[in-house]
Amino acid sequence: MKKSILCAAIISVLALSVITFKGYDVAKSANPQTNQNVIHRNTVYDADVTKPEFLNNQSDVVVIGKIVNKNASAKGKLSVGLQEDVVYTDTNVKVETVVINKTSNQIKHGDTLTVRNLGGTADNLTMITDTDGVLKQDKNDKKVLLFLADLSRDLSLPQGGTQTTTYSIVGGFHGSFSLSGDGGEATRDVSGEKIKTDDLVKLLKNK
């Protein structure tokens, strides 16, 4: 069975969230033979979410780093809206450069940050989202440029579950970039938009 839902009723609550979206489309299906439930979720973002200025304003931390590993996906509940079950995955990123740090936390080269996003499989639930293309491990050890916010500010994700400060990507996949081999070019994950890394960093530091 499949159905589509536009969850616009929770916009007023999620206006506090750094994701800044208008709602989301959800399609659910179930396989009775495997007892596996699948959720497909695509977010409808505010138009400003693509702008570096917006990402910078909403970020607590901007870093360049490398993906170390991913933790096993887990099931959790959202604290707003229908409080439905969702699946999330935590990715550990080793910091190489701290571009911006607006927090009181000391973040330096070599530190590992935990970044959470929706998606994965846990128990009998699989969640497929529009952020599936972000934070993918690469055998070539690629670098990523991430606009991050403290998880407590992001009401679109389950809270807790870790002993350390956890972050979310601002604007979903819009705040996640993969860097070229020499680090000179940043490609926005999923959409493929390209921008010179130095130009992007200079833009941020001049704000």
C-alpha positions as CSV (number, residue, x, y, z in Angstrom):
1,M,0.0,0.0,0.0
2,K,1.3,3.4,-0.9
3,K,0.1,6.9,0.0
4,S,1.4,10.4,-0.4
5,I,1.3,13.0,2.4
6,L,2.2,16.7,2.3
7,C,3.1,17.5,5.9
8,A,2.5,21.2,5.9
9,A,0.7,21.3,9.2
10,I,4.0,21.3,11.1
11,I,5.6,24.3,9.3
12,S,5.0,26.7,12.1
13,V,6.9,24.5,14.5
14,L,9.7,23.7,12.0
15,A,10.2,27.4,11.4
16,L,12.6,27.1,14.4
17,S,14.5,24.4,12.6
18,V,17.7,25.1,10.7
19,I,16.5,22.9,7.9
20,T,14.0,25.6,6.9
21,F,11.6,23.7,4.7
22,K,8.0,24.2,3.7
23,G,7.0,20.6,4.2
24,Y,7.7,17.1,2.8
25,D,6.3,14.4,0.6
26,V,6.1,10.9,2.1
27,A,5.3,7.7,0.3
28,K,4.9,4.5,2.4
29,S,4.9,0.9,1.3
30,A,5.0,-2.5,3.0
31,N,6.2,-6.0,1.9
32,P,4.1,-8.6,3.7
33,Q,6.5,-11.4,2.7
34,T,9.5,-9.8,4.3
35,N,7.6,-7.8,6.9
36,Q,9.7,-4.8,5.7
37,N,8.2,-1.3,5.7
38,V,9.7,1.4,3.4
39,I,9.4,5.1,3.7
40,H,10.3,7.4,0.8
41,R,10.7,11.0,1.9
42,N,11.5,14.1,-0.1
43,T,11.7,17.5,1.5
44,V,10.3,20.7,0.0
45,Y,12.9,23.4,0.8
46,D,12.7,27.1,1.1
47,A,14.3,28.8,-2.0
48,D,17.0,30.5,0.1
49,V,18.5,27.2,1.2
50,T,20.7,27.1,-1.9
51,K,22.5,30.4,-1.1
52,P,25.8,30.3,0.7
53,E,24.8,33.3,2.7
54,F,21.8,31.4,4.0
55,L,23.9,28.3,4.8
56,N,26.5,30.5,6.6
57,N,23.8,32.4,8.7
58,Q,22.2,29.1,9.8
59,S,25.4,27.2,10.5
60,D,27.1,26.8,13.9
61,V,30.2,25.2,12.4
62,V,31.6,25.0,8.9
63,V,34.4,22.5,8.4
64,I,36.5,20.7,5.8
65,G,37.2,17.0,6.6
66,K,37.1,13.4,5.7
67,I,34.5,10.7,6.3
68,V,35.9,8.2,8.8
69,N,33.0,5.8,9.1
70,K,29.2,5.4,9.5
71,N,27.5,4.1,12.6
72,A,24.8,1.4,12.3
73,S,21.5,3.0,11.4
74,A,19.0,3.4,14.2
75,K,15.3,4.0,14.6
76,G,14.0,7.0,16.4
77,K,11.0,9.3,16.8
78,L,10.6,12.9,15.8
79,S,9.7,15.3,18.6
80,V,7.3,17.4,16.4
81,G,4.4,16.7,14.1
82,L,3.1,13.1,14.1
83,Q,6.1,11.9,16.1
84,E,6.4,9.0,13.7
85,D,9.2,6.4,13.5
86,V,12.1,7.4,11.3
87,V,15.5,5.9,10.6
88,Y,18.7,7.9,10.9
89,T,22.4,7.3,10.4
90,D,25.3,9.0,12.2
91,T,28.5,9.6,10.2
92,N,31.8,10.4,11.8
93,V,33.9,13.1,10.0
94,K,37.5,13.9,10.9
95,V,38.2,17.6,10.8
96,E,41.0,19.0,8.6
97,T,40.1,22.7,8.6
98,V,37.8,24.7,10.7
99,V,36.4,27.4,8.4
100,I,34.0,28.9,10.9
101,N,33.1,28.1,14.5
102,K,30.4,30.1,16.2
103,T,30.1,27.8,19.2
104,S,31.8,27.7,22.5
105,N,33.1,24.2,21.7
106,Q,36.8,23.9,20.9
107,I,37.0,22.3,17.5
108,K,40.4,21.7,15.9
109,H,42.3,19.8,13.3
110,G,42.1,16.1,14.0
111,D,38.8,16.2,16.0
112,T,36.0,13.9,14.9
113,L,32.5,15.3,14.6
114,T,29.3,13.2,14.4
115,V,26.8,14.2,11.7
116,R,23.3,12.9,11.6
117,N,20.9,12.6,8.7
118,L,17.8,10.7,7.9
119,G,18.0,7.4,6.0
120,G,19.0,3.8,6.4
121,T,17.6,0.5,7.6
122,A,16.9,-0.4,11.2
123,D,14.8,-3.4,12.4
124,N,12.0,-3.8,9.9
125,L,12.0,-0.2,8.6
126,T,13.9,1.3,5.6
127,M,13.9,5.0,5.0
128,I,15.0,6.5,1.6
129,T,15.4,10.3,1.5
130,D,16.6,13.1,-0.7
131,T,19.8,13.2,1.4
132,D,20.9,9.7,0.5
133,G,23.6,11.1,-1.7
134,V,25.4,13.0,1.1
135,L,28.3,11.8,3.2
136,K,29.1,8.7,1.1
137,Q,32.3,7.0,1.9
138,D,34.8,7.0,-0.9
139,K,37.8,4.7,-1.5
140,N,39.8,7.7,-2.6
141,D,39.4,9.3,0.8
142,K,37.6,12.4,-0.6
143,K,37.3,15.6,1.4
144,V,33.9,17.2,2.2
145,L,32.9,20.8,3.1
146,L,30.0,20.8,5.5
147,F,27.7,23.5,6.9
148,L,26.6,22.1,10.3
149,A,24.3,23.1,13.1
150,D,23.9,21.7,16.6
151,L,21.4,18.8,16.4
152,S,19.3,20.4,19.2
153,R,18.4,23.1,16.7
154,D,17.1,20.7,14.0
155,L,13.6,19.5,14.8
156,S,13.5,17.4,11.7
157,L,15.8,14.7,13.2
158,P,15.5,12.5,16.3
159,Q,17.5,13.8,19.2
160,G,19.9,12.1,21.6
161,G,21.5,8.7,21.2
162,T,25.2,9.9,21.5
163,Q,27.5,10.9,24.2
164,T,29.1,13.8,22.3
165,T,27.8,16.8,20.5
166,T,26.0,15.8,17.3
167,Y,25.4,18.0,14.3
168,S,23.1,18.0,11.3
169,I,23.7,19.4,7.8
170,V,22.1,22.8,7.3
171,G,19.5,22.6,4.5
172,G,19.7,18.9,3.9
173,F,21.9,18.0,1.0
174,H,22.3,21.7,0.1
175,G,24.8,22.2,2.9
176,S,27.1,19.3,1.9
177,F,29.8,19.6,-0.7
178,S,32.4,17.1,-2.0
179,L,35.9,18.6,-2.8
180,S,37.9,17.7,-5.8
181,G,41.2,15.8,-5.4
182,D,43.2,19.0,-5.0
183,G,40.4,20.6,-3.0
184,G,40.1,23.5,-5.5
185,E,36.5,22.8,-6.5
186,A,33.4,22.1,-4.3
187,T,30.5,20.1,-5.8
188,R,27.2,20.3,-4.0
189,D,26.2,16.7,-3.2
190,V,23.1,15.4,-5.0
191,S,22.5,18.5,-7.2
192,G,26.0,18.6,-8.7
193,E,26.4,22.4,-8.5
194,K,30.1,23.4,-8.6
195,I,31.9,26.4,-7.1
196,K,35.5,27.2,-6.4
197,T,36.4,26.3,-2.9
198,D,38.5,29.4,-2.3
199,D,35.6,31.6,-3.5
200,L,33.2,29.9,-1.2
201,V,35.5,30.1,1.8
202,K,36.3,33.8,1.2
203,L,32.6,34.6,0.8
204,L,31.9,33.0,4.2
205,K,34.8,34.7,6.0
206,N,33.8,38.1,4.7
207,K,30.3,37.8,6.3
